[in-house]
Amino acid sequence: MSDSHAIRFSTPTPPRLRVWPETPIIHGFLGRVGGGSRGPYDSLNLSHFVGDDPRAVADNWERVRGTLPESTVFSRVNQVHGNAVRVVTHADAAARPRADGMATREAGIVLGIFTADCVPVLMISSQPQVACALHAGWRGVLSGIAANGVRSMEELGAPTSAIRVALGPSIGPCCFEVDAELAARFVREIPGSARQARDGKPGKAFLNLRGIIRDQLIEAGVPAHAITDPGPCTRCASDQYFSRRAVAGTITGLQMSFVGFTP
């Protein structure tokens, strides 16, 4: 991991993992550390929809907003494990449509995605300035959300040769054990995914979701050298990141990954 992947942390500012050093790019992969929530939401839960104390969530948001330029606006979607990617403008930045991805070419809009094992995908183009954020669970990966994200950026003027991608903290191939039937479906429906799968115990298999997404991005035209994978496995690093697998699917908070350009 290069120096640009270092976590920057200064109490009480929540830590965030960054990959792009350029000043105009606002981005980061947040974890569970640095907030005020308690219990299973300890401590930087940013979702209002998982049962956490609304006052704690509001305080966590204030901590995050305090690290960004005042004029930035957060945009989010109601994530549904699909493949829809919405184009966001200042006119509709506050709307929360059902989708799992957002793209914008308007400076000052920060796109936020929530995860707790799924893959957060941040995408940028500097010439022109276009940003995209994807929530990629296995259903979204199967239905092609990575290619849809690339296509949305192209439609906003970003050539694929200019796109850079960071795949954030998410369930790793060490821990993403699924039914063998699901692994076989990936192999059938996504060319090349066989090399991203391995046998588990009887009736089970392990998948490398980030590896599959990387292959899909390359197939969509993104240069291989422009794709980085800085995040650890969320289950293995569940002291630093929320992970549903780590708590066997019970209550947990959600972390946010975000990307945009300064106003």
C-alpha positions, -999 to 999 in steps of 0.1 A, spaced: 0 0 0 14 34 -10 17 64 13 -13 79 -4 -34 51 11 -26 61 47 -54 68 72 -53 104 83 -68 109 118 -68 138 142 -92 136 172 -121 143 172 -122 141 134 -133 106 122 -105 87 103 -110 81 66 -90 61 41 -80 82 11 -64 72 -22 -62 103 -43 -39 132 -32 -53 159 -54 -69 188 -35 -100 192 -57 -111 157 -50 -133 152 -18 -134 116 -9 -128 90 17 -138 55 30 -150 60 66 -150 32 91 -168 26 124 -143 46 145 -146 82 155 -182 87 164 -205 89 194 -230 60 189 -232 31 214 -238 -6 214 -239 -24 180 -236 11 164 -203 19 181 -193 44 170 -195 63 137 -228 49 124 -242 73 98 -274 56 89 -307 69 103 -325 36 93 -308 9 114 -323 17 148 -296 39 162 -303 69 185 -312 98 160 -292 122 182 -261 101 180 -264 98 142 -269 136 139 -238 142 160 -218 117 138 -229 136 107 -218 169 123 -184 153 129 -181 143 92 -194 175 78 -169 194 99 -141 179 79 -155 191 45 -159 226 29 -191 243 42 -206 247 7 -206 210 -1 -239 191 -4 -243 154 4 -264 133 -20 -275 98 -12 -299 71 -25 -322 45 -10 -300 15 -17 -319 -16 -30 -291 -40 -41 -298 -33 -78 -278 -17 -107 -295 17 -112 -271 47 -113 -287 81 -110 -272 114 -124 -273 140 -96 -274 178 -100 -277 206 -74 -314 208 -83 -321 173 -70 -292 165 -47 -315 162 -17 -337 136 -33 -332 99 -24 -344 78 -52 -342 40 -52 -308 32 -67 -274 19 -58 -252 44 -76 -249 81 -83 -228 101 -108 -224 139 -111 -203 164 -130 -213 193 -107 -187 205 -82 -198 208 -46 -219 176 -47 -205 148 -25 -220 113 -33 -223 91 -3 -227 53 -2 -234 31 28 -220 -4 34 -214 -30 60 -197 -57 38 -208 -48 3 -182 -31 -19 -181 7 -19 -168 18 -53 -156 54 -58 -149 66 -94 -134 99 -107 -124 116 -138 -104 148 -135 -107 159 -172 -137 166 -171 -145 165 -135 -170 136 -130 -175 116 -99 -194 84 -93 -202 62 -62 -215 27 -63 -229 3 -36 -220 -31 -50 -234 -61 -33 -235 -95 -50 -268 -88 -66 -256 -55 -80 -224 -71 -92 -244 -99 -110 -266 -73 -127 -237 -52 -139 -237 -21 -117 -199 -16 -124 -205 -12 -161 -235 10 -155 -213 33 -134 -188 36 -162 -215 42 -187 -230 70 -166 -196 87 -164 -192 84 -201 -226 100 -207 -214 129 -185 -183 134 -207 -157 113 -190 -137 90 -214 -130 55 -199 -93 62 -203 -96 90 -178 -115 71 -151 -99 61 -119 -115 37 -94 -110 28 -57 -126 -4 -43 -130 2 -6 -132 -19 26 -156 -48 21 -160 -85 27 -128 -102 13 -123 -135 -5 -111 -149 28 -146 -145 43 -172 -142 16 -185 -177 17 -217 -184 -3 -238 -213 -14 -221 -233 -42 -251 -226 -64 -246 -188 -62 -209 -192 -70 -219 -213 -100 -243 -186 -111 -214 -161 -111 -193 -184 -132 -222 -189 -157 -232 -152 -160 -199 -133 -156 -171 -143 -180 -138 -149 -161 -153 -151 -127 -143 -187 -122 -108 -175 -113 -123 -153 -86 -140 -184 -69 -127 -212 -48 -143 -242 -31 -153 -240 5 -168 -267 27 -193 -291 11 -221 -271 -7 -202 -238 -2 -177 -216 -21 -157 -184 -16 -160 -154 -40 -137 -125 -45 -163 -97 -51 -137 -70 -55 -118 -91 -80 -149 -97 -100 -157 -60 -100 -122 -52 -111 -126 -75 -140 -159 -60 -149 -144 -25 -149 -116 -35 -171 -141 -51 -195 -159 -18 -195 -128 0 -206 -112 13 -174 -74 9 -175 -62 -18 -151 -35 5 -136 -62 30 -127 -80 6 -103 -68 4 -67 -80 -18 -39 -70 -2 -6 -96 -16 17 -92 -45 41 -118 -73 46 -145 -57 68 -151 -90 86 -115 -95 95 -112 -58 105 -145 -56 122 -130 -35 150 -124 -8 124 -154 -14 100 -190 -24 104 -196 -59 91 -229 -78 90 -210 -111 86 -190 -104 117 -222 -102 138 -239 -131 120 -264 -108 103 -277 -92 135 -279 -54 142 -250 -32 132 -243 3 119 -233 14 84 -202 32 73 -201 57 45 -178 61 15 -180 94 -4 -166 112 -34 -170 146 -52 -151 177 -62 -146 210 -43 -169 239 -53 
